[in-house]
C-alpha cells in the first residue's frame, strides 16, 4: 500500500513540476 501512495505523490510532483 505504501508503494501506491508513493506513486500518487510522484505523479502529483511531476504534474506540478511540468
N, C-alpha and C positions, 0 to 999 in steps of 0.2 A: 504493500500500500504506500510505503514511503516513496518508492520509485515513481508511482503515479503522481504524487504531489510534486515531486521534483520536475517531472515532465511539464506539468502545468506552469510552474514557476518559470522554467526555462523558456517556454513558449511565450509567456507574457513578457518576459525580459527582452526576448528577441523582437517581439512585436513593438515594444516601446522604443527599443534602440533603432529599429528601422522605421 
